């Protein structure tokens, strides 16, 4: 049964020959099309050519749809050699037929410098809206779903074509994860998780991000999860606090960095009273004793919880519910610092100037010695008044520092986790309230080998991504109910 058309990116016959031979060996393949962006000699491969402008554009997706004359379409997204597992295509296609999937993807192996490693993936869910979701490089679509998705597409996506395709297909039929290792790909990006973490906010990728935002926004409108830019006003005069602002620092075993963080708070110059609440989660490396050195400063409140079951979110809840917490609670991680002595003033002023319940600042990436490192200044311009609350469901972070109106923060509360707790909070706030912005650099995000996300293995990365996708799913479901 020849029920599969294959679409393979090609830059030369030499580069693509092994992959073509692999696919031609299968009795299920009807035709192999080479996606080329420039002329070349591919005559020896006996494969039709499709000239494209970009592998990821909606124009290319539309060209693929025009050539789908079999039940399924295979799209390969790498220029390196594909090696299929034993009867892998039969397994892909059999499960696609049995599940009624619009698209299937699978766990696989990666070859890195000649070494093979397992690459388990995670299930795609309703809230898996981030454009960097890892489906692997081999995608098999039901042709009827692919064609229907292309027919639904409004406008042109020069960068977000494949992203828009999978969003549109997900509205038609399930995206099914096969948790079996069905192929091997060559991986050339060998950076650690911490090095990849900020790709989506690199200024050089801004045009890509705008295109992705457009596709995500259209999807949210199609599924009933889009929110208009209409916000609930805040009456700051209704709340009385002894302190105007409190900096909250949860900390565990950060003896190398906590003192820098403390000093960057205590040098703040303000015309309002503020304090610093450090929730020390039973440190054992000398952090507790170092903090105690500053007990003579009445602005510093050192809290050691009675509980031993708190994550970062739980520590934040303890700090925010402290009776001396100020009207605005402002974040500082224990290994970062404020950029200068004006940070608190700028963050607090933004609440009043923009009538918002949450404020997001701009930060500078540095190494441990506080030297600027790529991508440099990160301003999170995706947080716009017009569409930030919708785009927040696509991006993977909120910016820094983050600050919150304490009465609402006490009401909403953070999940008691040590990953994604701030993201969940930002989504929850943005459901009803304006998110204010400070575009001056007010924070230094220090990247070093001690960061908790500096070099995560794939199991931990998957756990983090699965949780954030679940947060998005819950938020999307809540927003749909608001309609």
C-alpha positions in Angstrom: 0.0 0.0 0.0 1.8 3.1 -1.2 0.0 5.6 1.1 2.9 8.0 1.9 4.4 11.0 0.2 7.7 12.3 1.6 8.9 15.9 1.6 12.7 16.2 2.3 14.8 19.4 2.4 17.7 19.3 0.1 20.8 21.5 -0.4 22.7 19.0 -2.5 22.4 15.5 -3.9 25.2 14.3 -1.7 23.5 15.6 1.4 20.2 13.9 0.8 21.1 10.7 -1.0 21.2 8.5 2.1 17.8 9.7 3.3 16.2 9.2 -0.1 17.6 5.7 -0.3 16.3 4.9 3.2 12.8 6.1 2.2 12.7 4.3 -1.2 13.4 1.1 0.5 9.9 1.2 2.1 6.9 -0.3 0.2 4.7 2.4 1.8 6.3 5.3 0.0 4.5 6.6 -3.1 6.7 9.6 -4.0 9.6 11.5 -2.5 9.8 15.2 -3.2 12.9 17.3 -2.6 12.4 20.8 -1.2 15.1 23.0 -2.7 15.7 26.7 -2.4 18.3 26.9 -5.2 19.2 25.0 -8.4 21.3 21.8 -8.2 21.9 18.5 -9.9 19.5 16.0 -8.4 19.0 13.9 -11.5 20.6 10.8 -10.0 18.0 10.6 -7.3 15.0 10.5 -9.6 12.9 12.6 -7.3 10.6 15.6 -8.3 11.8 19.0 -7.0 9.7 21.6 -5.3 11.3 25.0 -5.2 10.6 26.8 -1.9 11.5 30.1 -0.2 12.0 28.6 3.3 11.3 25.3 4.9 9.3 27.0 7.7 7.1 29.3 5.6 3.3 29.0 5.0 4.0 29.1 1.2 6.1 25.9 1.5 3.3 24.3 3.5 0.8 25.2 0.8 3.1 23.7 -1.9 3.4 20.5 0.1 -0.4 20.4 0.4 -0.8 20.7 -3.4 1.4 17.6 -3.8 -0.4 15.4 -1.2 -2.1 12.8 -3.3 -1.7 9.9 -0.8 -3.3 9.3 2.6 -0.3 10.6 4.6 2.5 13.1 4.2 6.0 12.8 5.8 7.8 16.1 6.4 11.4 15.9 7.5 12.8 19.1 9.0 16.6 18.5 9.1 19.3 18.6 6.5 21.2 15.8 8.1 20.7 12.1 7.3 17.5 10.3 8.6 17.8 6.7 9.7 14.6 4.8 10.1 14.1 2.1 12.7 13.1 -1.4 11.7 9.6 -1.2 10.2 9.3 2.3 11.6 7.1 3.7 8.8 4.7 0.8 9.2 4.4 1.6 12.9 4.0 5.4 12.3 1.3 4.8 9.7 -0.5 2.0 11.6 -0.9 4.2 14.7 -1.9 7.2 12.6 -4.7 5.1 11.1 -5.7 3.5 14.4 -5.8 6.8 16.4 -7.4 9.0 13.8 -4.5 11.4 14.3 -4.0 14.5 12.3 -0.3 14.2 13.0 2.0 11.6 14.7 5.5 12.1 16.1 7.8 9.8 17.9 10.6 9.4 20.4 13.9 8.8 18.6 17.7 8.7 19.0 20.2 11.5 18.3 23.7 11.1 17.0 26.0 13.7 18.6 29.6 13.5 17.7 29.1 9.9 16.7 27.5 9.0 20.0 23.9 7.8 20.2 21.6 9.1 22.9 17.9 8.6 23.6 15.5 11.6 22.9 12.2 10.9 24.6 9.5 13.5 23.9 6.4 14.5 25.7 2.7 14.4 24.9 1.2 17.4 23.1 -1.8 18.9 25.0 -4.2 21.8 24.5 -1.8 24.2 26.2 1.3 23.1 24.2 1.3 26.5 22.4 5.0 27.3 22.6 6.5 27.5 19.2 9.6 25.5 20.4 7.7 22.4 21.3 9.9 19.4 20.4 8.1 17.1 18.0 11.4 15.7 16.6 12.4 16.1 13.0 10.1 13.5 11.4 6.4 14.5 11.2 3.7 12.4 9.6 0.5 14.3 8.8 -2.8 12.9 7.6 -3.1 14.6 4.2 -6.7 15.5 4.5 -6.0 17.3 7.8 -3.0 19.0 6.3 -5.0 20.3 3.3 -7.8 21.4 5.6 -5.4 23.3 7.8 -3.9 25.1 4.8 -7.4 26.0 3.6 -8.1 27.6 7.0 -4.9 29.6 7.1 -5.4 33.4 6.8 -2.5 35.4 5.6 1.2 34.6 5.0 3.7 33.3 7.6 7.3 33.6 6.4 8.6 32.0 9.6 5.7 30.4 11.3 4.4 28.2 8.6 5.1 24.9 10.2 4.0 26.2 13.6 0.7 27.5 12.2 0.3 24.1 10.5 0.4 22.1 13.6 -1.8 24.5 15.5 -4.4 24.4 12.7 -4.2 20.6 12.4 -4.7 20.3 16.2 -8.1 22.0 15.7 -9.1 19.2 13.3 -7.6 16.0 14.8 -5.3 14.9 17.6 -1.5 15.3 17.6 -0.4 11.8 18.8 2.9 11.1 20.5 4.3 7.6 19.9 6.5 6.9 22.9 8.6 4.4 21.0 12.1 5.1 19.5 11.4 4.9 15.7 14.3 6.7 14.0 17.7 8.3 14.4 18.6 11.9 13.5 22.0 13.7 13.6 22.0 16.6 16.1 24.4 19.5 15.6 23.2 21.8 18.3 25.2 20.6 21.3 24.6 23.6 23.6 23.5 23.0 27.2 19.9 23.7 28.3 21.0 26.9 30.0 22.6 28.2 26.8 19.4 27.5 24.7 17.1 28.9 27.3 17.0 32.5 26.0 16.9 31.8 22.2 13.3 33.0 22.0 14.2 36.5 23.4 17.3 37.1 21.3 16.8 40.4 19.6 18.0 39.0 16.3 15.0 36.6 16.3 12.4 39.4 16.7 10.9 39.1 13.3 10.4 35.4 13.8 8.8 36.0 17.2 6.3 38.5 15.7 5.3 35.9 13.1 4.9 33.3 15.7 2.8 35.6 17.8 0.5 36.3 14.9 -0.1 32.5 14.3 -0.7 31.9 18.0 -3.2 34.8 18.2 -5.2 33.5 15.3 -5.3 30.0 16.9 -6.5 31.4 20.2 -9.3 33.3 18.4 -10.2 30.1 16.6 -10.5 28.0 19.8 -12.2 30.7 21.9 -9.2 31.5 24.1 -8.4 35.0 22.9 -8.8 37.9 25.3 -9.5 41.5 24.1 -7.3 44.2 25.6 -9.8 45.3 28.2 -8.6 45.2 31.8 -10.0 45.5 35.3 -8.9 48.8 36.9 -6.9 48.9 40.2 -7.8 51.1 43.2 -4.5 51.4 45.0 -5.9 53.9 47.5 -8.0 51.1 49.0 -5.0 49.4 50.5 -3.0 50.6 53.5 0.5 49.3 54.2 3.4 50.3 56.4 5.8 49.7 53.6 5.3 50.7 50.0 7.4 47.9 48.6 9.0 44.6 49.7 11.7 42.8 47.9 11.2 39.0 48.2 14.2 36.6 47.9 13.6 32.9 48.4 17.0 31.3 49.0 18.6 27.9 49.5 22.3 27.3 49.6 23.5 30.4 47.6 26.5 31.5 49.7 28.4 32.6 46.6 25.7 35.0 45.5 23.2 36.0 48.2 25.4 38.8 49.6 25.5 40.6 46.2 21.7 40.3 46.0 21.3 41.8 49.5 23.6 44.7 48.9 21.9 45.5 45.6 18.6 45.9 47.6 19.9 47.9 50.5 21.5 50.5 48.3 18.2 51.4 46.7 17.3 55.1 46.8 13.6 55.8 47.2 11.2 58.4 48.6 9.1 55.6 50.1 9.7 53.0 52.8 10.7 49.5 51.7 12.1 46.4 53.2 13.7 43.1 52.2 12.1 39.8 53.1 14.5 36.8 52.7 12.8 33.4 53.0 15.7 31.1 53.8 14.6 27.6 53.0 16.9 25.8 55.5 20.2 26.5 53.9 23.1 24.3 55.0 26.1 25.9 53.2 26.6 29.0 55.4 23.9 31.1 53.6 21.9 31.4 56.8 24.9 32.8 58.8 25.8 35.2 56.0 22.3 36.7 56.0 22.5 37.0 59.8 25.4 39.5 59.3 22.8 42.0 58.2 20.4 41.7 61.1 21.3 45.1 62.4 19.6 46.7 59.3 15.9 47.0 60.3 14.9 46.8 56.6 16.0 43.1 56.4 13.6 40.5 57.6 15.1 37.0 57.8 12.5 34.3 57.7 13.3 30.6 58.3 10.1 28.6 57.7 8.9 26.1 60.2 7.8 23.9 57.3 10.2 21.7 55.3 7.9 21.1 52.3 8.2 24.5 50.5 9.3 25.1 47.0 10.2 28.5 45.6 6.5 29.3 45.2 5.8 28.3 48.8 8.6 30.5 50.0 7.1 33.4 48.0 3.7 32.8 49.6 5.3 33.0 53.0 7.1 36.2 52.2 4.0 37.9 50.7 1.9 36.9 53.7 4.4 38.2 56.2 2.6 41.0 58.2 5.4 43.5 57.2 5.2 42.8 53.4 4.7 46.1 51.5 2.0 47.1 49.1 4.1 45.9 46.1 6.1 42.7 46.2 9.2 42.8 43.9 11.2 39.7 42.8 14.9 39.2 43.1 16.5 35.8 42.6 19.2 34.8 45.1 21.9 34.7 42.4 20.9 37.9 40.6 21.2 41.7 41.4 19.4 44.9 40.7 21.1 47.0 38.1 21.4 50.1 40.1 19.9 52.1 43.0 16.8 53.2 41.0 15.3 49.8 40.4 12.6 49.9 43.1 11.5 53.4 42.3 11.1 52.6 38.6 9.1 49.4 39.3 6.8 51.1 41.9 6.2 54.1 39.7 5.1 51.8 36.8 2.2 50.5 38.9 0.7 54.0 39.3 1.5 55.3 35.8 0.0 52.3 34.0 -2.6 51.2 36.6 -1.5 47.6 36.5 -1.5 44.7 38.9 1.9 43.4 37.8 5.0 44.9 36.3 7.7 43.3 34.2 11.1 44.9 33.9 14.1 44.6 31.5 17.2 42.8 32.3 20.8 42.3 31.1 22.4 38.8 30.8 25.7 38.6 32.6 28.3 36.0 33.6 29.3 35.5 37.2 31.7 38.4 37.0 28.8 40.7 35.9 30.1 41.0 32.3 27.5 41.2 29.6 26.9 37.9 27.7 24.7 37.1 24.7 21.9 37.9 24.0 22.6 41.0 26.1 19.7 43.2 27.0 16.3 41.4 27.1 13.2 43.6 27.2 10.4 41.1 26.5 8.6 43.3 24.1 6.1 40.5 23.6 4.4 41.9 26.7 2.4 44.5 24.9 -0.8 46.1 26.2 -2.6 45.1 23.0 -1.7 41.4 22.9 0.7 40.5 25.8 -1.9 38.5 27.7 -2.5 36.3 24.7 1.1 36.0 23.6 2.0 35.0 27.1 0.5 31.6 26.3 3.2 31.1 23.6 6.3 32.3 25.3 8.2 30.5 28.0 9.0 33.2 30.5 7.9 36.6 31.8 11.0 38.8 32.1 12.6 40.2 35.2 12.2 41.6 37.7 8.5 40.8 38.2 6.5 42.8 40.7 3.0 42.4 42.0 0.3 44.3 43.8 0.3 42.5 47.1 -3.4 42.3 48.0 -4.1 40.5 44.7 -1.0 38.3 45.1 -2.2 37.3 48.5 -5.5 36.3 47.0 -4.2 34.4 44.0 -1.1 32.8 45.6 1.7 30.9 43.9 1.8 27.1 43.3 4.2 25.5 45.7 6.8 24.4 43.1 10.3 25.4 42.2 9.8 25.7 38.5 7.2 27.6 36.6 5.6 29.1 39.6 6.2 32.7 38.4 4.9 31.9 34.9 1.7 30.5 36.3 1.3 33.6 38.4 1.9 35.9 35.4 -0.7 34.1 33.3 -3.2 34.3 36.2 -2.7 38.0 36.7 -2.9 38.8 32.9 -6.3 37.0 32.7 -7.9 40.2 34.1 -5.3 42.8 34.8 -2.9 45.0 32.8 0.8 44.0 32.9 3.0 47.1 33.2 6.4 47.4 31.6 9.7 49.0 32.5 12.0 49.2 29.5 15.0 50.6 31.3 17.5 47.9 32.4 16.7 47.4 36.1 18.0 43.9 36.7 21.1 41.8 36.0 20.4 38.1 35.4 23.6 36.2 36.3 24.3 33.0 34.4 26.8 30.6 35.9 27.4 26.9 36.5 25.4 27.1 39.7 22.1 28.1 38.1 19.5 25.4 38.6 18.7 25.2 34.9 22.3 25.5 33.5 22.7 21.9 32.3 19.6 19.9 32.7 19.3 16.3 31.3 16.5 15.5 28.9 14.3 13.9 31.6 14.4 17.1 33.7 13.8 19.3 30.7 10.8 17.2 29.7 9.4 17.4 33.2 9.8 21.2 33.2 8.2 21.6 29.8 5.4 19.2 30.6 4.5 21.2 33.7 4.5 24.6 31.8 2.4 23.1 29.1 0.0 22.0 31.8 -0.1 25.5 33.3 -1.0 26.8 29.8 -3.7 24.2 29.4 -5.3 25.2 32.7 -5.1 28.8 31.8 -6.5 28.3 28.3 -9.4 26.3 29.7 -10.1 29.1 32.2 -10.1 31.7 29.5 -12.4 29.7 27.3 -14.8 29.5 30.2 -14.7 33.3 30.6 -16.4 33.5 27.2 
